[in-house]
Amino acid sequence: MDNGKDPLWFRLGISALLMGLFLEWLMPLQPLDVLSVSREWFGVMYVFTGALLLLGAFCLRLPLLGPLYLFCTLAFWAVVIARSGEPFDPVSSLSLLRQDVELLASTGSFGALSQDARMLVLMIGWALLVYSVQSLALLRSSVLLFAGATLLYLFCLETLLSLSVYGDIIKTSALVLLLQGMVHLSRLRESGPVFRIPKPEYGRWGLSLAAVVLFVVAVSWLAGSLAQPKAAAAFSLQQAADRLANWVKTGYGAGEAAAVTGYNLSGEEEEMGLPLQQSSRVYFTAQTPFPTYWRGETFSEYNGRKWSEVQSDVKTGYAPGTIPEQTDKLAPEQRTITQKITFEQPLRQSFPLFGGGRVAEIVDMQLSPDGAALPAAIERNVDAGTVRVMLDGGQPQIEGYTVKVAVPDPNPERLKQESGADPLHVRERYLQLPEELPQRVKDLAAEITKGAGNRYDRVYAVLIYLKEHESYSLDTKVPPAGKDFVDDFLFATHAGYCNHFSTAMAVLLRSEGIPARYVKGFAPGKQEAGKSGTYLITEGDAHAWVEVYFPESGWIPFDPTPGIALTGGSTKPASSFHAAATGGDFLKNVAGYALLGFRLTLQLVLEHKLAFAIGTVLTGALALAILGLLPWLGLLPLWLQLYVTRRHFPGRNELLKSANPVWKALTRRFGAAPAGCTAREYIRSLPVEKEEIRKMLYDFAADWEMIAYDEGPMKRSRCVAFLRRCFRISKKVA
């Protein structure tokens, strides 16, 4: 920086106000209990920001300011490490950074960096942001870009995350008004000799400005107090994500949503009934002796709108290895097969193990990118017979795995002969129905199963009824508020896809005292051409079906969706687990993928927590700052000459070079100047209608002739005005 015209105390005042804006980016995050770092980190960042702004207020030249910034950043980085409980050793820290750089160069993955390296990158980015914003304020008298970004950031916290930041918005508005008033005075001073400001006027201006802003803030605060806003709801990132997702799903508040096929790994089930759009993107490739359904998760609780699972008997462990609870409960008729799954895109978040039955053993897992074996933490839901791989932030991605699964035997003749009572824990968990379930649903179940002599015949009767009496359709709607999903499907719409058919079958069976549960996963997929035993499973194969309990055989799968059989591939689109806004087939698909990306991004943010969240905020803010500097990039070579490599200002050759873009723009727009025509004559001959541009061109021509004919050095303020005029003219004329 090189600005010596404003008094130092005035520049310090502007920097202090900028400090207030930077604090508004950090302070709202401090009380959140989802952050994984020490609260003391915020205190270090406050002091770090103040130190950077103090250095910048002296407007030192970049060759001197750069090393000071670097030293300050490294010093506070060392403080952060020391406060984390680890002794700071410069030699070991530099060695660790060198290893991180080599690892980054070899893998290309920032996720492989150590926590210390990530913190250093974060602090360097923050230092660059502070420098950019302060440079704009002190050198360009521009603060509106960063001020607007700060207010937008606070409004997002208020609107999307339900944080109470009303007071922060008032304070930020006051800081913005003060900053704008102070830089306006600086801008007047730079305009030319007419506006030379005596130093005492700075104080009078500042006091008057503070009084006006204080009055405006007091009135605003009083109006807000009289309005008595409601207390903000408890903060939850997941609630914020759901709120934003619902807003997108409903067409940004404008109408019905559409769903895109795929498997939801977030663990939060949505209300069923959204219209469906199919995705054909390959999700994973499977090697299996014969085609099977790919069972993922089961659900036991139905509330009339959606399903959920009770985590009552969850055990933790590690893979690879056998699953004792699974192998102990294998029926004699079940056989075990080995299946291998390879994901099209490696997974970096927790996911269920997909398999053709109950997972009996995890043979291995593959770590991306080199495919090495990986021990992983797992959760086993004993009653549900499902296994979930648990991945935390910073862990490697999973490329695939190999499992041994116990495939059930759905032989009708054997199932018809089964008898006996259901265990108590099965009845308590898998006969649940909402109290508000309409009686006509239960009456229909009794009517359908009337005359059936055994459990299998009753199950089959319900399955056939749904296939024959209800139609398959992707053009569906979420039932009206307060209306049961199954009741709406069976008695109102009579149309739906696998979610509708499977939920209806489970509810009808439970109404007749038959334990049943809702299952989601994938249909068998399609065999890859020329490869026996290899199947491609797409997001469009995401599917839902039902498992029914038989006292001797355990859980047996049934699929009531028309056009799909448990022994073959799917012929229709499957279940909807990702939602997006409506608006034409193409736009619906694009919006569906956009929401999928949002969910995956949010999951990544939740995993990396503070470092990722603040890094994203800093990246966005830095991008805004860079956008604000873009109009001045054309003057970057001259700026470097003036403030880095030169001791005297200005230079005749540099000023003439800065005028070249103007002459090129005028030539492209109006044609070249005639032979023998002077610069002033050429300018006066141009058909320019706007008085503002015509006056700038006349002033430009006068200054250019003075410089070109070496009529004597111009004052610094006139040179600066000439440079700015060159940029404005070339931009407007082009």
BELZI-V419622 format. One line per field, one symbol per residue. ss: DSSP state (H for helix, E for strand, L for the rest). phi: phi as a letter, one per 30 degrees, with the letter a starting at -180 (. if undefined). psi: psi as a letter, one per 20 degrees, with the letter a starting at -180 (. if undefined). A space follows every 50 residues. Layout:
ss=???
phi=???
psi=???
This chain:
ss=LLLLLLLHHHHHHHHHHHHHHHHHHHHHHHLLLLLLLLLHHHHHHHHHHH HHHHHHHLLLLHHHHHHHHHHHHHHHHHHHHHHLLLLLLHHHHHHHHHHH HHHHHHHLLHHHLLHHHHHHHHHHHHHHHHHHHHHHHHHLLLLHHHHHHH HHHHHHHHHHLLLLLHHHHHHHHHHHHHHHHHHHHHHHHHLLHHHLLLHH HHHHHHHHHHHHHHHHHHHHHHHHHHHLLLLLLLLLHHHHHHHHHHHHHL LLLLLLLEEEELLLLLLLLLLLLLEEELLLLEEEEEELLLLLLEEEEEEL EELLLLEELLLLLEEEEEELEELHHHHHLLLLLLEEEEEEEEEEEEELLL EELLELLEEEEEEEEEELLLLEELLEEEEEELLLLEEEEELLLLLLLEEE EEEEEEELLLLHHHHHLLLLLLLHHHHHHHLLLLLLLLHHHHHHHHHHHL LLLLHHHHHHHHHHHHHHHLEELLLLLLLLLLLLHHHHHHHHHLEELHHH HHHHHHHHHHHLLLLEEEEEEELLLEELLLLLLEEEEEHHHEEEEEEEEE LLLEEEEELLLLLLLLLLLLLLLLLEEEEELLLLHHHHHHHHHHHHHHHH HHHHHHHHHHHHHHHHHHHHHHHHHHHHHHLLHHHHHHHHHHHHHLLLLL LHHHHHHHHHHHHHHHHHHHLLLLLLLLHHHHHHLLLLLLHHHHHHHHHH HHHHHHHHLLLLLLLHHHHHHHHHHHHHHHHHHL
phi=.bbcddddddddddddddeddddddcdddddddcdccdddededdddedd ddddddddhddeecdeddddddddddddddddddjcddbedddddddddd ddddddcicdddddddddddddddddddddddddddddcchbbddddddd ddddddddddchddbedddddddddddddddddddddddddlddcdcdee dddddddddddddddddddddddddddhdddddddadddddddddddddc ihicldcbccdlcdcdicdcdcjddcbcccddcacbcadadbdcdcbcbc cccjbacbbdddbcbcabcdkdceddddcddeddbcbcbbcbddbedbbe adddadaddcacdabccdcciddbdbdbbccdddicbbdcccejdddcdl abbcbcddcddeddddddbjcdedddddcccdbddddeddddddeddddd jddbddddddddddeddccccdacdbbdeeeicdddddddbbdhblbded dddddddddddcicdbbdbbabdeicddeibdicbcccdddeabbbccdc eccidcdbbdddibbdcbddcbecdcbbcaddkieddddddddddedddd ddddddddhdedddddddddddddddeddeecddcdedddddccccccbc cddddddddeeddddddddcjddddidddddddddddcdddddddddddd ddddddddchdkdddedddddddddddddddddd
psi=qnojhqqghghhgghhhhggghhihghhigipjiqjrqhhhggghghggh gghgghhilqqghhhghgggggghghghggghiiipppohghghgggghg ghhhhhhjohiiqrhghghggghgggghggggghghghhilpihghghhg ggghhghgghikqnkghhgggggghgggghgghgghhhhihahhkppqhh hgggggggghgghggggggggghhhhhmqqqqrppphghgggghghgghk kljiaqrqqpqrpojhioqrqqiqqppqpjppgrpqpqhqprqnpfqqph ppjihrqrppmhmpqqaqqrrrnghghhjpqhiqqprpqppoqgpqqjrq qqoprjbpohpogrqppqiikqqopqqqpoogghkqpppoprpiqrqpha rpqpqopqologhghhiqrrqqqghgghhjjpqqhjpqhhghhgghggjp iphrgghgghggghgghhiqqpqinrqpqqpippggghghifhkqabhgg ggggggggghhjjopqqppqcqrhaqpppjopjpqpprhiiprqaqpqpp hhibppqqoipqjpqijrrqirqbqpipqrqrmqgghggghghghghggh ghhhghgicgggghggghggghgggghhigijhhjgghghhgigiqhqpa pghhhhhiighghgghghgirqqqpiprghhgghipmphphghgghhghg gggghgghjljqqqqghhgghgghhgggghghh.
